[in-house]
Amino acid sequence: TRVRPPAQQLDTGPPPARAAPAMADGSSQAQAIVQQLQNMRDQRQMMTSKLSELDMELQEHKIVLTALSKLPDDRRCFRMIGDVLVERTNVEVRQAVIQNRDNLEKAMEELRNKLKERDAELMEFVKKHNIRVSSDASALKQGSQEEGSDQQQSGGVLV
């Protein structure tokens, strides 16, 4: 008697799940979340430093305006425009400095609003992904007792 080879089976479902790739996928997902959080923090830090820079510039404008306000309006005044030093009257320079100061104040207000929006996005991202910062010692002390059961249920990211 001849033995027939077994009939080929059709693949009707997804391939069986493997434990190792699933672990690697979860780890890469956590790394992507951490990277996105770091990018958001970096953007916030850049906005904060730009805001500080604009604030220092605004303070300089205020000092210049204080000094110019004490001088007569028809007094000669020199102003640097680009690489060129131009001679103007006190009134002309003061008006230009006032306009620059007003523009700086508007730019700072817009940047503050964007910074508030970015902070809200950052907080939402932290809540959405259940991120806990490891440098927050008080939160870790309070959560250390519940940590074992919380990590199994929530799957949060510890940064």
C-alpha positions in Angstrom: 0.0 0.0 0.0 1.1 3.5 -0.8 0.9 6.3 1.7 -0.4 9.5 0.5 1.2 12.8 1.6 -1.0 14.9 3.9 -3.1 17.5 2.1 -1.8 21.0 2.2 -3.7 23.2 4.6 -4.9 26.6 3.6 -3.9 29.5 5.7 -7.2 31.0 6.8 -6.2 33.2 9.8 -3.5 35.4 11.0 -0.1 33.9 11.8 0.3 32.7 15.4 1.4 35.4 17.8 5.0 35.3 18.9 6.1 36.6 22.3 9.5 38.1 21.4 8.3 40.5 18.6 5.3 41.6 20.7 7.7 42.6 23.5 9.9 44.5 21.1 6.9 46.3 19.6 5.8 47.4 23.1 9.2 48.6 23.9 9.6 50.5 20.7 6.2 52.1 21.2 7.2 53.2 24.7 10.5 54.6 23.2 8.5 56.5 20.6 6.2 58.0 23.3 9.2 59.1 25.3 10.9 60.6 22.2 7.7 62.5 21.4 7.5 63.8 25.0 11.1 64.9 24.8 10.5 66.7 21.5 7.5 68.5 23.0 9.6 69.5 26.1 12.4 70.7 23.8 10.0 72.9 21.8 8.6 74.3 25.0 12.1 75.1 26.2 12.9 76.9 23.0 9.8 78.9 23.3 10.6 79.8 26.9 14.2 80.9 26.0 12.9 83.0 23.0 10.4 84.6 25.4 13.2 85.5 27.8 15.3 86.9 24.9 12.4 89.1 23.8 11.8 90.2 27.4 15.4 91.4 27.7 15.1 93.2 24.4 11.9 94.9 25.7 13.7 96.0 28.8 16.5 97.6 26.7 13.9 99.4 24.7 12.3 100.8 27.9 15.7 102.0 29.1 16.4 103.7 25.8 12.9 105.4 25.9 13.6 106.6 29.4 16.9 108.1 28.4 15.4 109.7 25.2 12.4 111.2 27.1 14.8 113.4 29.2 16.4 115.0 26.1 15.0 117.8 24.0 13.0 116.8 20.9 15.2 118.6 18.4 18.5 117.1 19.7 20.6 115.1 17.2 20.4 111.3 17.8 22.2 108.5 16.1 20.6 105.2 15.4 22.0 102.0 13.9 20.0 100.6 11.1 21.6 97.4 9.9 25.3 98.2 9.6 24.7 101.9 8.9 24.7 104.6 11.6 22.1 107.3 10.7 21.5 110.7 12.2 18.0 111.6 13.2 16.3 113.8 15.7 15.3 112.6 19.1 11.6 112.6 18.2 12.2 110.4 15.1 14.3 107.9 17.0 11.9 107.8 20.0 8.9 107.1 17.7 10.8 104.2 16.0 11.8 102.8 19.4 8.2 103.1 20.6 7.0 101.2 17.5 9.6 98.5 18.1 8.6 98.2 21.7 5.0 97.8 20.8 5.8 95.1 18.2 7.9 93.3 20.8 5.0 93.4 23.3 2.7 91.9 20.7 5.2 89.2 19.7 5.7 88.3 23.4 1.9 88.1 24.0 1.5 85.8 21.0 4.4 83.7 22.2 2.9 83.4 25.7 -0.4 82.2 24.2 1.5 79.6 22.1 3.4 78.6 25.2 0.1 78.1 27.1 -1.3 76.0 24.3 1.9 73.9 24.2 1.7 73.4 28.0 -1.9 72.2 27.6 -0.8 69.8 24.8 2.0 68.5 26.9 -0.2 67.9 29.9 -2.8 66.2 27.8 -0.1 64.0 26.3 1.2 63.1 29.7 -2.3 62.2 30.9 -3.2 60.3 27.7 -0.1 58.0 28.0 0.0 57.9 31.8 3.5 59.2 32.0 5.1 59.6 35.4 8.4 61.5 35.7 11.0 59.6 37.7 12.5 62.9 39.1 9.2 63.5 41.0 10.2 61.8 44.2 7.1 62.6 46.1 4.8 61.0 43.5 7.0 57.9 43.4 6.8 57.6 47.2 3.1 57.9 47.2 2.6 55.6 44.2 5.1 52.9 45.3 2.6 50.9 47.2 0.1 50.9 44.4 2.7 50.7 41.6 2.6 46.9 41.2 -1.2 46.7 40.5 -1.2 50.0 38.5 1.5 49.0 36.1 -0.3 45.8 35.2 -3.6 47.6 34.6 -2.4 50.9 33.0 0.8 50.1 31.2 2.1 53.7 31.8 5.4 55.0 30.7 8.0 55.9 33.3 10.3 58.7 32.2 
